[in-house]
Amino acid sequence: MPADFSILSLTIWLPIVGGLWVIFAGRRVHDSAVRKDALLFSVLTLLLSALLWHRFDNSAVELQFVERLPWIEAFGIEYFIGIDGIALPLILLTTFTTVLVVLAGWVVIKDRLSLYMGSFLILEGLMIGVFSALDAILFYIFWEAMLIPMFLIIGIWGGPRRVYATIKFFLYTLMGSLFMLVALLYIHNKGGSFAIFAMHETALTLIEQQWIFVAFLLAFAVKIPMWPVHTWLPDAHVEAPTGGSVVLAAIMLKMGGYGFVRFSLPIAPDASASFDGLMIALSLIAIVYIGFVALAQSDMKKLIAYSSISHMGFVTLGLFVVFQVASATGEWQQAAMGIEGGMVQMISHGFISAAMFLCVGVMYDRVHSREIGDYGGVANTMPVFAGFMMLFAMANAGLPGTSGFVGEFLVILTAFKANVWYAFLAALTLILGAAYTLWMYKRVIFGAVSNPAVAQLTDINGREKLMLSALAVMVMLFGIWPAPLFDMMHVSVEQLVNHISQSKLR
């Protein structure tokens, strides 16, 4: 369809151009105009992504909305973009979340508003570019460029230790990405193409695959983040403004999981199989150990940050347990359930973590404290808010009927086929998640009002109700009816499984 040719490009570049417009126009117009322009660009981008979804063919194996143009011809680098059923859900999550981030900063951000809103719009376009890029260098450019707006967001509007948190975040992610670049250049040297799906077909020795896998691991493990390279995340979350925390947790962490799916598994399947024990061990450490760490937190943001690390452990567990499941059952199709579970977990965690950080932001805007001990009895003054937060707390704990249950259940079920102890350790998150989430909820929401600031609270307004209601609908919808998500990704996951089931050794 010729009309489709520019839709994906428009989805990438509209928010980037819109962000630049908001930044430069903000110097000449009133803040109210800046807010309206930012909301307009974010909503238009959301509508474009919805159009992509509407025109997406769930049954097609080939890539869709492909655009391929020469860019830096001397090096064979192209402007090559397109999507499949793995990338599209993450693009939809990105555009949906950005609208909420703009609404979240509507009245809270008063200093340099145009730069704040513009940074998020530019970040949105760059993140969509990551999920759409089919040229390795184009992917790398989008991947690294994301650091710039997030660096500004945390560094300018963050908390007292924002400079420390920003530099730590920047150095961790930049260092890991450099190893990824070296791996991409090596694969190009062996195969002669920067096209990502051409790299999937490049034959490599086991030693070559293992070095490439380690290079990718250093980049993607930092981004998820996996234990033990997770220490930048709690600092970044605590110091970031609410919108920054929402984007970090809901979208940017998912890029590590996406990297494993798009690069590590299909480019180095034999190395992935040889390192599956290590990846499973690191995933289970994240699920169990970081769950206990979350129990010890007194800062709400830090608790939710550690909770994110624990829940993202399910993603890597689902992706890498597939090799042992295939070995135990002899059927790769049963193993596909683990990858689908990991993908669903990424999308679900995006909604739930965004909701939890927005809830903390709602309270922080009123009381200016994130400490659990400074609250108590919030339900007495904010009953509607308490109801929303209860739903999101239950989803974070993996309650059946919410999206938080679906992905975790599929991963645990897949892990059970490989080793009952994997499933047992992974299932501990249902206990630990309930423990730290409900412990926080009980102390913040229930009990007597001891803080005079809490006694003066007013319940959420219309803007806040809109944000939390939108997330509540998503959490309940995909908890009760996840079929649209599975239908979207199933063919692409099957194709991935068929690819990684074949050895690439030369």
N, C-alpha and C positions, 0 to 999 in steps of 0.2 A: 504494500500500500504506500504510494508516494507520500501521502499525508503524514505517515509515521516517521518519515526520514528525520525530521528535526525535533520531534517531541522529546526524545531523551536528552539531546543537547540543550534544548530549551529548559528542561528540568534542572540541568546542571548549572547553566550560566545565568538564568533569570535571577536566582537569589544572589549570585556573586555580583552581577551588575546592579541589582537592587540594593545590595549592601553598600556598594561604592556610592550610589546615588544618595542613600540615607546619610552616609558619613559626610559627604561634601555639601549636600543641601541643608543638613542640620545646622550649619553655621549661619544660615540666612533665614530659617523659618522657626516658628514656635515649636516647643517640645510636643505639643498635641499633634502637630502635623507629622513630626518624626514618628510618633507612635503609630499613627494611622498608615503612614507609608510602609513601615516595617510590617505591620499586620497584613496589609494588602499584598505585599510581595510574598510573605510566608503562606498566606491562604492561596494565592495563585499557584505557587509551587506545589502545594498539597493537591490542588485540583488537577494539575498536570500529572502528578504521580497517580492520582485516581484514574485518569485517562489511560495511562500506561497499563494499569491493572485491568481496566475495562477491555482493552484491546489485546491483552496478553492471552495467548493460546496455551492453556494448561497441558494440552496433549502433545505439543510440539517438542521434539528433541533438540532441534537446532536453536541457536541463539536468536533473539528477537530484538527489533529496533536497532539493528546493527548500522553503524556509520563508520566508514573507513576512508580516511583521506591521508595523503602524504603530508608529513610534517617536517621532520629533519631528515631529508632523503639521504644525505651523505652517510648517516649512521643507520639507516633503515628504521627510523623511529616514526610511528604513525599516530595520527589522531584516530584511534580505533576504540570504539565503545559499543556496548550491547549488553543485554541482560538475559538471565535465565531465571528459573524458579527459585534459585538460591539467593540471587541478588535482589529481586523485586520486593520480597517482604521487608528487607532491611532498608530499602529506599522508602517504602511506605512508612515504616517506623520513624525514619529520619524526618520526613516532611510533616508528619503528624506531631512529633515532639517539638519541632521548631515553632509551630504555632503556639503551643502551650508555653514555651520559653518566652516568647514575645509578650504574651499575656501576663506571665509571672513577673516580668520587670516593668509592667505598665505604670505603676505609681511608686514602686520601691526605688527605682534607679532615678536619681535626680542629677547626678554629676556626669557630664559627658554622655548624655543619653544617646546622641546620634552615633557615637563611636561604639557604644555598647550594642545597640540594636544592629548596626551595620556589621559588627564583628560576628554576631550570631548568624546573620544571613550569609555572609561569605563562608563561614564555617559549614553551613548547611550545604551550599553548592559543592564545596570541596569533599565533603563526606559522600554525597551522591556520586561524585566523580570517582571516588575510591571503589564504590560498589559497581560502577559501570565500566571502568577501564578494562580493556582487553589487550592493551599494549603494556608491557612490563615497566617501561620507563615512564609512560603516562601515569600508570598506577603509582609509581614511586614518587612522582612529582606531587600528585594529589595527596598522597600519604604524608609526605613531609610538610607540605604547605599548610596542612591542618594545624600544625603546631603553632603557627604564627597567631591566628585569632585567639586560640585557647590560651596562649602565653599572655596576650593582652588582657583577656577576660579575667584570668586569675590575678595577674600582676597589678591591674589597675583597680578592680572592684572587689578584690579579695580581702581577707581578714588581716590581722596584725602581722602574721608570719607569711604573708603572701609571696614575698620575694624569695624566701627560702623554698617554699612549696613549688613555685613556678620554675625556678632553676632546677630543682630536683626532678620535676616532671619532664622538663625539656631535655636534660642530659640523659636520663634513663631511656626515653623513647628515641632520641636521636642516635644514641650509641647502638641500640639494637637494630635500628633501621639501616645503619651503615653495613652491618653484616649481611642484611638482606640484599642490599645493592650489589655487594661483591658476588653473592650467589647468583643473582640475576645476570650479571655480566658474564659469569663463567658458563652458565647454561646457554646464553646467546652465542658464546664462542664455540660451544660444542654443536649447537643446532643451527645457528645462522639466522635466527629470527627472534625478535622481541615480542612476537604475538604470544600471549599467555597460553592459549590452547595448542599452539605449535610446540611450546615448551613441554606440554603434557606428553607429547609423543617422542621427545628426545630420549634416546637410549643412553643409559649411564651405567657405569660399574657400581657395585655395592658400596665401595669406598667413596666414590664420587657422590652417590646419593646420600650417604651418611654425613659427609661434610656439609652438603647442601641443606640437609634436614636440620643440622645443628645451627647453621646460619639463620635459617628461617625461624627456628625455635627461639633464638635470642631476640628476634624482632617481635614475634607474635606473643611469646610468653610475657614479655613486658607489657604489651598492650592489653592483655586480657584482664588483669595480670595474674600470672601463676605464682605460687610459692616457689622459690624464695625471693623473686624479683617483684614483689607486690608492695614494697614499703612506701613507694611514692604515692600510691592511691589514697590512703587515709589522709595524708597531709594535704594533697590536692583538694580532696572533697571538703575537708574542714575549712580550708582557707578560701575556697571558691565561693562566689555568690550563688544563690539558689539556682539560677539558670545554668551556670557552669557545672554545678553538681549534676543537674538533670541530664545535660548533654553527655558528660563524662560517663555516667552510669548507664544511660539508656542506649547510647549509640557508640561512643568511641571504644568502649570495652569490647563491643561486638566485632570490631575490626580484627582483633586477634583471632577470634573464632573463624571469621570469614577468611582470614589469611591461611589458616590451616586447611580449610576446605578447598580454597582456590589454588593454593601453591603446594603446601607440604604433602598432602595426601596424593594428589594426582602426579606431581612431578617426581616425588621420591617414594613411591608406594612400598618398595622393598625395604628401604631404610625406615619408613614409618612402621612397618611390621616388626623390624628388628628392635626398634625403640619403644614398642607399645607397652612393655612392662614399666619402663621409666615413666612414660606419660600417664599411665594409670596410677602409678604410685604418687606422682606429683598431684594428680587430680584428687585422689582420696585424701592426701594431706591437706589440700586446700579445703575440701568439704568438711573434714572432721576437726583438724587443728584450728583452722581459722574460725570455725563455728564456736569453739571454746574461747578464742580470743575475743570474739564479738560479745560473749557473755560478760567479759570483764570491763566493758566500756561504760563510761559515764556520760560521754558526749553523744547525743543522738546521731549526728552526722557521721561520726567515726564508727558507731555501731552499724549503721546502714552500709557504710563503705566496706567494712569487714564482711558483712552479710553478702554484699555483691561478689566479693572474692570467693566466698564459699559456694554461692549459687553458680558462679561461672565455672567452678570445678566440674559441674555436671556436663557442661558443654564439651570440655576436653575428654572427659571420661566417655561420653557417648561417641565421640569421634574416633577414639583409639581402641576402645574395647571391641570394635567390630572385627579386628583381626583374630582375636582369641575366640570370639563367637563363631566365626567362619571355620576356624580350625576345629572347634569342639562339635559343631553341628554339621559341618560339610556343606552348608548352604549360605551363600553370600546374601541372599535376599532377606534372611532373618537378621543378618547383621545391619541391613539398611535401616532397621528400626532405631538403632542407636544414633545414627547420623540425623535422622528425622527428629528424634527426641532432643538432640543437641541443638538443632535449628529452632525447634519450638521453644526450647528453654531460653534461647537468645532473645526471641521476640517477646516472650512472656516477661522475662526479667526486665526488658526495656520498659514495658508499661508499669510494672510493679515498682521498680526502683525510681522511675520518674515520679510516681505518685507518692512514694515515701519521702523523697527529698522535697517535693512540693509541700507536703504536710508539715515537715520541719520548717520550711520557709515561711509558711503561714503563721506558725507560732513565733518564729524568730522576728518576723516583722512587727509583732505586737509586744513581745517581752524582751527582745534583744538578748536572748540567751539560748544556747543549745544544750545546756547541762540538764540532765534528767532530774537532778535534785532540786532545780529551781521551779519545777512544775508540780502538779498535783491538783486534782479536782477540775481539770479543764472541761470535763463533761457538764459540770454545773453551769458554766457560762457559755460554752460553745457546743451544744448538743448535736447540731447538724454536722459540724466538723468531726465530732467524736464518732459519729456513725460512719462517715467516709473513712476515717482512719482505721476503724475496726475492720472494715472490708479489706483494706490494703494490708493490714497487719496479718489477717487470716490468709490472704493470698501469698504473702511473703513466707508464711509458715507452711505453705503447700496444702491448703485445705482443698479437698475434692469439691469440684464445682467452680473453682477459680482457675485461671490460666496457670498459676504457679504449680498446680498439681500435675498437669498434663505432661509437660516435658520431663519433669523429674521421674514420674511413673514410668515413662517409656525407657528412660536411661537405666533405671533400676531393674526393670524387666529384662532389658538386653544384657546388663551386667550379670544378672542371675544365670543366664545361659552360659556365660564364660566361667564364672566362679562364684559360688554362693557367698564367699567372704567379701567380694567386691560389692555385691548387692547389699550385704549386711552393713558394711561401713558407709556406703552411700546413703542407705535408708536412715542412718543416724541423724541426717540433716532434718528429717521430719520432727525429730525430738529436739535437737539443738535449735533449729529455726523457730519452733514454737516457744522454746525456753527464752531465747534472748529477745524475740519480738514481743511476746506477750508480757515479759518482765518490763520492758520499756513502756508498753502501752498501759499496763496497770499503774505504774508509778506516775506517768504523765497525765493520764486521762481520768483515773478514778481517785477516790480518797477525798479527804477534806482539803479545802482550799487553804493553803498555808502562806502563799506568797500574795501580798497585796496587789501586785501587778496582774496576777491571774484572776483575781476577784473583779478586776475592772475590764476584763476581756469582752469583746463583742464577737458574735458569731460571724461566720464567713459571709462575704458579700456576693453579689451576683457574678462578678468576674471570677472569683475563687470557686464558686459553685460550678460554673461552666467548665473550668479546668478539671476539677476533681470528678465531675460527672462524666466527662468525656473519657477519662481514664477508667472510671468504674465500669462503664459500658464495655470497654475493650477487655478488661480483666474478666468480667462475667461472660461476655460473648465467647471468647476463646477458651474459657473453662467449660462451658456447656456445649458449645458447637465449634470445635476446632477444625472441622472438615474443610472450610475454604483455605486454610493455611496448608493443610496436608495436600489438598488438590493442587495448589500452586507449586509446591516444591517437589512433589513425588517423582515426576519424570526426570527432573534434573538430578535428584539424589540417586535414582536408579542408574542413570548414566554414569554418575561418579563411582558408584559401587562396582559397576561393570568394568570401569577403567582400572580401579585400584586392585581388582581381583586378578589382573594380568601382570605378570612380572615384566619389568622394563630393563632387566639386566642385559648388557651387551658383552 
